[in-house]
């Protein structure tokens, strides 16, 4: 019987199969990198705000504590955004005529709140409580990064579920003494594992990884 296919068919078939497998792998790698990249996660992306507020200036230069502006972070699920009156408690006396602060003064005159663009915006199906994390010794910088060094605010971490669950599974790696929660420059000591296990027991921290912990 005459040969139906040319001898090169086998080579072409092998090359085609290899190309499909490699192409599929590259496509998956591209999709994964896109899913973890700033285009999707907004990590390191600075968003436009009504006022170019600098945490670096207010926290590092002026020494203002997180809780002065984020008043409910220790008692509520929501950290809270500062009321215009809080801003004006200083800016009615300093930089009172600065052009960039006109939206703040306009808000104070009209009583209408400034519309800030959320930087850390979890999906509606995710429940997160700031106060419980603060009470359990999780520092601001653990999730938000070195905010005190940011001239303009951006997201440091993805806040994806696997990122959160990693901390929930291994809280001893991240917990710190409660009096260091608002210390943005805090660095984990060399004996973090030992200290962490002690604090986990002292603060009665549980490794909560059930779905209903965050999805209620």
N, C-alpha and C positions, 0 to 999 in steps of 0.2 A: 504493500500500500504506500502511495506517495506521501511524503511528509507534508502535513498541512501548514505548519508554521516554520518560519525561518529559524535557524539556530540561535539567532540573537534575541528571540522572543523571551527565553528564560532570563537572560541578563536584564532585558528591559522590564520584565515583571518584577524581578528582585529590586531593581532600582526604584520602580514605581511604588512598591510596597514600603521600601525604606523611606522614600520621600514623604509618603502619607503619614507614616509613624512620626518622623521627625517634624513634619508640619503640624501634626496634632499636638506634639509636645511643645513646640514653640508657641502655638496658639494658647495652650493652657498656661504656659509661663507668662505670656503677655497679659492674659486675663488676670492672673494672680498679681502681677506687678501693678496693673491698673487699679485693682481692688485695694491694694496697699499703698498706692501712690497718692500724692497730694491732690490730684484732680478729683479723686473720689472722697478721700478722707478729710481734706482741708487742713492737714497737718502742715504747719509752718506758713499757712496762707493768711496774710493780713487782710482783714475785711474793712471796708470803708465804714466809718462811724460818723455820727453827727458832729462829734468833737474828737480831735486826735488826742485822746487821753493816753498819757504815758505812765504806766505803772513804775517804770524805772525811776522817773523823776519823783513821783509821789512816795514810793516805798523806800527806795535806796537813798535818794538825795534828801528827802524831807522827813524820812523816818515814820511815815504814817502806817499804823498797824492795819492788817487786812480787815479786822472787825470794825474799824471806824466807818468804813463804807459798806461792807457786807455785814450788816448788823444782825441778820438772823441766821448766820451760818452755824452757830452753836445750838440753836433751839428749833430750827425748822428744816424741812427737807430742801428748801430753796435758800441759797446763800444770800439772795437779796441784792438788788441794785440800789445804789445810793439815791435817795431823794434829792431833788434839786436843792432843797434847803441845806443839805449836808455840803454840797459843793459851794453854795453861797456863804456858808459860815466862814469860809476862808476867802473866797473870791469876791466878796463884797468889800474886802479891804486890800487884797493884793491882786495884781493883774485885773483890776476891776474894769479897765477900759480896753482890754485886749480884744482884738477883732475876732480871734478864733473862739473866744468864749461868749460871743453874742448869743448863740443858741441856748446856752445855759441861762443867761440873763433873760432871754425871751421866755424861756420855760418858767422862770421864777415870776415874771410879770403876769403871764397868762394863766399859770396854774396847770398847764398841759405838760405831761411828762415827756422827756426826751425819748425818742424811739431808737434805742441802741440795737445794733445787730448782734444776735447771739453768736458767740464763738464756740462755746461748748453746749451743743444742742442735741440732747439725746432723743431718740424716737419716742413717740407718745406711748408705745407699748412697753417702755422700760421704766421701772420705778427706781429712783435713786434718792437716798436721804443723806444730805450733807451732815446733819447733826450727829447721826449714829457713827459715821466714819470719823468725825472729829473726836467724839467721845471715846472711840476705840483706839485712838492714837495714830490715825492716818493723816500725814501732813499734807498741807495744801500743795506743796511742790511735787509730791508723789504723783498726783494726777495732772496738775496744771503746769508742771515744770517750773523753771526759775522765772516766775512772773516778775520778780523784782528787778530782773535784768532786761525786760522787754520794753523798748521805747514805745512800740505799738503792740497790742495784744494779738496773739495767735495761739492756735491749739498745738500743744506739744506732743500729745499721744492720740492714737486713733479712737480710743474709748470703745473699740470693738468688744464684743462679748468675750472672745478668747483672751483679750488683754485684761479684762476685769476678772474673769474666772481664774486666771493665773495667780492673781493676788489672793483671791478667796481660798484657793487651794493651799497657798503657802504664805499665810499672813505673817509668820514670824520673820520673813525676809523684808517686810515693809513697815511693820509697826514701829513706832518710836515713842518715847516718853510724852505724856500729854502736854507737859510744859514746853515741848519743842514742836508742837503741831504747826504753829504759825511762824516758826523760824525758817525762813526761806532758804537760808544758807546751811541748813542742817545736813550733815553728812553721816551716813551710817558708820558706826565704829567697827573696828576690826573683829570684835566679838558679837556682831549683829545677830548671828544665829542663836547664840546663848542668851543674849539680851532679849531677842524676839520671843523665844520660848517662854521666858520669864514673864514678859509683858502680856503674851497671849493668855497665860494662866491668870495673871493678876487682873486683866481687863475682861476676862471671861469671853474671849473672842472665839467664835465658832467658825469652822470652815463651811460656810453655807454655799452649796453649789446646786441646790434644788432649783428647778425652773421657777417655782412660785416665789422664790426669794426676790427676784427682780421683775418677773412677769406676772402681774396680779390682775 
